[in-house]
Amino acid sequence: MIEKIKNLPNVDVFENTTLINAEKVKDNTFTIQIVDNNNNLIHNTFCSKLVLATGGIGGLFEKSTNQEIATGDGIYIANKLGAKTENLSYIQFHPTGLYQEGNVSFLITEALRGSGAILKNEKGVEFMYKYDERLELAPRDIVSRAITTEINQQKLPYVYLDATKIDKEIIENHYPNIKKECNIRLGLNIQTDFIPVIPVQHYSCGGLKVNEYGETTISGLFAIGEVASTGLHGANRLASNSLLEAIAFAKFSIPLLADNIVVNQYSRSEIEISKFLKVEKTAIQKIISRYGGIIKSNEGLNQAMYQLLEIKLKAIESDKFSLSDFEANCILETALLLIKDALNQKENKGVYFNTDLT
Ligand SMILES: Cc1cc2nc3c(=O)[nH]c(=O)nc-3n(C[C@H](O)[C@H](O)[C@H](O)COP(=O)(O)OP(=O)(O)OC[C@H]3O[C@@H](n4cnc5c(N)ncnc54)[C@H](O)[C@@H]3O)c2cc1C
């Protein structure tokens, strides 16, 4: 697909380029700022329709299956333009991320539990029977909450997935990659060793509120893919629906996108560089993971809001542009929106769980 796009005469592809700002200058025109990541030079360009397809917000959390690029850029940029977000606190956690150093977690597929792998606590004792009669095959949100509850009651910061009873042939034929990765990353043999796992941020069900054409609440501004909240996932996405949603909404948007296109005027002119705050993304990730994660409470959410605002108010502006400052600002503003959304939820639904609500 990439090759095909590069060969289209009417498409210009800018790789290693980051969108850092968009402003609406006239009814039908956005001016946008993009940075060439190779040399940090900032350029201005214009467009009549702007599609944000910037992906998820895993970068707000300490542990996520998302790649490090998932820092909420689209949410930040659109929010500054006045676009509405919805249900940003509907975060799906994958119950079994491999427990290891670093932000990006390797995902241990749920199919392994389907093949008979059992969750066990630090003492090696099964626990899913306490939470759901479907045991290991309960939905992601239930298994994630069960694991979190167990972790909160024990010393180890993870539980175990025991795949040792699964037939050797099944492991070799169906899960060679999991076997290999567990070995490379932690030196484990999953046929004899338990796998340490924790729930990790996986998918953002909410995002920029869009209509049936993928258009946000700002005319001409579109959001497609994980950055968007189409409503199709409700409060609990079913696995494997997100790529279908992205493809479907890309198609639904065509009638509006193809209309009234203004040819881009790419300009290398000097422009005023947006100012960004110097903030520490790890501090924000800690707050969101602690208070905005799987099990929330009103007190925790208020604490998170207070701590995030404190970070924002104490931060100083950086005098020169850096991509890491930009991303940290995206994370901070998206985190504030997520906590605000969580505080406004009125009931526990799907992936959203607050001990003070029913
Ligand atoms: C491990 C894993 C397994 C998954 N398995 C499945 C599955 O089996 N089925 C399924 O349906 N879904 C699955 N998902 C979810 C699905 O992959 C994602 O929801 C989907 O890829 C999101 O697509 P996207 O195009 O919205 O964003 P992405 O694929 O994340 O792409 C976003 C792009 O935008 C770029 N970008 C971000 N910010 C900027 C910026 N400011 N300027 C310029 N570019 C920017 C990024 O570099 C990136 O290239 C899985 C996700 C993970 C992490």
PDBQT file of the ligand as one rigid body, heavy atoms in Angstrom, charges set to zero:
ROOT
HETATM    1  C1  LIG A 401       0.054  -5.001  19.700  1.00  0.00    +0.000 C 
HETATM    2  C2  LIG A 401      -1.246  -4.570  19.068  1.00  0.00    +0.000 A 
HETATM    3  C3  LIG A 401      -2.057  -5.524  18.462  1.00  0.00    +0.000 A 
HETATM    4  C4  LIG A 401      -3.269  -5.142  17.865  1.00  0.00    +0.000 A 
HETATM    5  N1  LIG A 401      -4.038  -6.070  17.237  1.00  0.00    +0.000 NA
HETATM    6  C5  LIG A 401      -5.136  -5.684  16.558  1.00  0.00    +0.000 A 
HETATM    7  C6  LIG A 401      -5.900  -6.604  15.786  1.00  0.00    +0.000 A 
HETATM    8  O1  LIG A 401      -5.576  -7.791  15.732  1.00  0.00    +0.000 OA
HETATM    9  N2  LIG A 401      -6.994  -6.136  15.116  1.00  0.00    +0.000 N 
HETATM   10  C7  LIG A 401      -7.392  -4.832  15.168  1.00  0.00    +0.000 A 
HETATM   11  O2  LIG A 401      -8.393  -4.466  14.550  1.00  0.00    +0.000 OA
HETATM   12  N3  LIG A 401      -6.687  -3.943  15.894  1.00  0.00    +0.000 NA
HETATM   13  C8  LIG A 401      -5.578  -4.315  16.575  1.00  0.00    +0.000 A 
HETATM   14  N4  LIG A 401      -4.871  -3.411  17.309  1.00  0.00    +0.000 N 
HETATM   15  C9  LIG A 401      -5.306  -2.012  17.319  1.00  0.00    +0.000 C 
HETATM   16  C10 LIG A 401      -4.920  -1.349  16.007  1.00  0.00    +0.000 C 
HETATM   17  O3  LIG A 401      -3.653  -1.828  15.594  1.00  0.00    +0.000 OA
HETATM   18  C11 LIG A 401      -4.853   0.168  16.163  1.00  0.00    +0.000 C 
HETATM   19  O4  LIG A 401      -6.054   0.633  16.724  1.00  0.00    +0.000 OA
HETATM   20  C12 LIG A 401      -4.638   0.792  14.808  1.00  0.00    +0.000 C 
HETATM   21  O5  LIG A 401      -3.413   0.364  14.245  1.00  0.00    +0.000 OA
HETATM   22  C13 LIG A 401      -4.636   2.289  14.893  1.00  0.00    +0.000 C 
HETATM   23  O6  LIG A 401      -4.444   2.754  13.579  1.00  0.00    +0.000 OA
HETATM   24  P1  LIG A 401      -4.304   4.293  13.304  1.00  0.00    +0.000 P 
HETATM   25  O7  LIG A 401      -4.085   4.420  11.835  1.00  0.00    +0.000 OA
HETATM   26  O8  LIG A 401      -5.429   5.019  13.937  1.00  0.00    +0.000 OA
HETATM   27  O9  LIG A 401      -2.990   4.712  14.101  1.00  0.00    +0.000 OA
HETATM   28  P2  LIG A 401      -1.496   4.173  13.976  1.00  0.00    +0.000 P 
HETATM   29  O10 LIG A 401      -1.420   2.909  13.219  1.00  0.00    +0.000 OA
HETATM   30  O11 LIG A 401      -0.930   4.217  15.353  1.00  0.00    +0.000 OA
HETATM   31  O12 LIG A 401      -0.807   5.261  13.087  1.00  0.00    +0.000 OA
HETATM   32  C14 LIG A 401      -0.667   6.561  13.548  1.00  0.00    +0.000 C 
HETATM   33  C15 LIG A 401       0.397   7.205  12.691  1.00  0.00    +0.000 C 
HETATM   34  O13 LIG A 401       0.365   8.618  12.886  1.00  0.00    +0.000 OA
HETATM   35  C16 LIG A 401       1.692   9.053  13.054  1.00  0.00    +0.000 C 
HETATM   36  N5  LIG A 401       1.643  10.281  13.865  1.00  0.00    +0.000 N 
HETATM   37  C17 LIG A 401       1.263  10.408  15.164  1.00  0.00    +0.000 A 
HETATM   38  N6  LIG A 401       1.330  11.703  15.532  1.00  0.00    +0.000 NA
HETATM   39  C18 LIG A 401       1.764  12.402  14.441  1.00  0.00    +0.000 A 
HETATM   40  C19 LIG A 401       2.038  13.757  14.196  1.00  0.00    +0.000 A 
HETATM   41  N7  LIG A 401       1.892  14.704  15.140  1.00  0.00    +0.000 N 
HETATM   42  N8  LIG A 401       2.473  14.136  12.960  1.00  0.00    +0.000 NA
HETATM   43  C20 LIG A 401       2.634  13.191  11.990  1.00  0.00    +0.000 A 
HETATM   44  N9  LIG A 401       2.378  11.880  12.149  1.00  0.00    +0.000 NA
HETATM   45  C21 LIG A 401       1.955  11.488  13.383  1.00  0.00    +0.000 A 
HETATM   46  C22 LIG A 401       2.423   7.939  13.731  1.00  0.00    +0.000 C 
HETATM   47  O14 LIG A 401       3.814   8.033  13.525  1.00  0.00    +0.000 OA
HETATM   48  C23 LIG A 401       1.803   6.729  13.052  1.00  0.00    +0.000 C 
HETATM   49  O15 LIG A 401       2.494   6.423  11.871  1.00  0.00    +0.000 OA
HETATM   50  C24 LIG A 401      -3.667  -3.792  17.917  1.00  0.00    +0.000 A 
HETATM   51  C25 LIG A 401      -2.849  -2.828  18.537  1.00  0.00    +0.000 A 
HETATM   52  C26 LIG A 401      -1.655  -3.228  19.112  1.00  0.00    +0.000 A 
HETATM   53  C27 LIG A 401      -0.798  -2.164  19.762  1.00  0.00    +0.000 C 
ENDROOT
TORSDOF 0
